[in-house]
Amino acid sequence: MTQSAATPEAVSAETFDVIIVGAGISGIGSAWYLDRDCPGKSFVILEAMETFGGTWHTHRYPGVRSDSDLYTFGYSFKPWTEQPVATADRILTYLGAVIAENGIDRHIRYRHHILSASWSSAEKFWTLKVRRGDTGETLTFRASFLWMCQGYYRHSEGYTPEWEGMADYEGRIVHPQTWPEDLDYTGRRVAIIGSGATAATIVPAMADTAAHITLIQRSPTYFNPGTNADPLADQLRALEIDEHWIHAIVRKKLLEEQKGRIHRAQNEPEAVAREMLAAVAAHLGPDVDLKTHFTPRYRPWQQRVAFIPEGDFFQPFKTGKASVVTDQIERFTPKGIRVKSGQEVEADIVVTATGFNLCVLGDIAFDLDGAPLDLAETVTYQGMMFTGVPNMVWVFGYFRASWTLRVEMIAEVVCRMLQHMDAMGAKEVTVEIPPELSGWQPLPWVDPENFNPNYLMRDMHLMPKRLDLPDWQHTQDYWSEKDRFAAIDVANPVFHYE
């Protein structure tokens, strides 16, 4: 540990060079890079939950799985050796192996919920007030650098709109993010509100047990059905190629294929839409109304596209175990849900697969020298640092590509930055908009024409601003950012060191 300042608060604090917030896939990956590239740095990972895994620990709904392949969602340094799309328990096993194999467990403090984070310009330190969930005591931690890996949504509760009549409903309403362990849906009528990746997972997982499932959606979503296997990976394994080579080769192949799909979606949206809908139609059969229920109103990849292994989401609709209602909800009734057309969907259980509550920086109360930090008044650099906020980086991954790709790119930049600070004896780094860009108008965090998921659109006012320049936004384009991040010069004047 570094030497603490001799103030009463500092004497009682545990002091580190770096604090990583969160022991999910972002925090674990960031810790691996920090340990590799900055081995002299002391660090701790503060995790509010009782164990690692983040999303993969908190989400317990039926069938919970990844909606992208683990060759790219997994780390570049840890081979994935199973089916490309994996269940939550397999992902947790993978993360646990990374922790155990690299000694990351000795750095993690579980049940440590951060209440506040205060920056002192005089001391060049962050001071964190942390409540221990197991003892209730409040602890103090100090660090010169904060690495925010806590994710982007509130784990304690999902987003559920307020519909008229919900109090009158006689059944049970559950959100997938807080799935009750005692929920028995055997022989019950289930209504699922929403049509994203969560709903696409729950429908096939519940269909054989429930009496019937009705999916209620305001508008359709794009899906990508396919086989949950990679022929190249299987062939290389048959040849007994080393798993590290297999992982690297298949990862590169999949990323190149994804690049082609995104490029075509942007340049040939109508052709791509026809191809995607044809793949869905092949799984649904002729008795399901493709145009009404499975033809989106937006262009492909304007929102995230979930991979559907073996097309399992569509089978219950084909067999009649599930049905779709595409309409707006008017109100809840005692027996179910009435939509604007007047149809009433009777249900014993309603599942609100309606998304997340955006959570900016973990709902932690931040201040800079006593002044509350409002991130909405800052401008982002590369979607990872914010103007005027010292010694802090934020990990926000991809939605068009696997989240973890950006975790690793950010980690490499941060480690180079920390090395540069040590070399020049600097204690503080901030990003500043160059004078020649001072006339540029700050814009919302994302361009809705580029990417517009509801959870971002609802709370865009909470997010940092961007400039209409690649370096001053999170573009959601891994294939351009991978080259741009690799070329970041940490000695560039955009980084201000003291």
Secondary structure by P-SEA (a helix, b strand, c coil): cccccccccccccccccbbbccccaaaaaaaaaaaaccccbbbbbbbccccccccccccccccccccccccccccccccccccccccaaaaaaaaaaaaaaccccccccccbbbcbbbbbccccbbbbbbbbccccbbbbbbccbbbbccccccccccccccccccccccbbbbbccccccccccccbbbbbccccaaaaaaaaaccccccbbbbbbcbbbbbbbbbcccaaaaaaaaacccaaaaaaaaaaaaaaaaaaaaaaaaacaaaaaaaaaaaaaaaacccccccccccccccccccbbbbbcccccccccccccbbbbbcccccccccbbbccccbbbbbcbbbccccccccccccccccccccccccccccccccccccccccbbbbbbbcccccaaaaaaaaaaaaaaaaaaaaacccbbbbbccccccccccccccccccccccccccccccbbbbcccccccccccaaaaaaaaaaccccccccccc
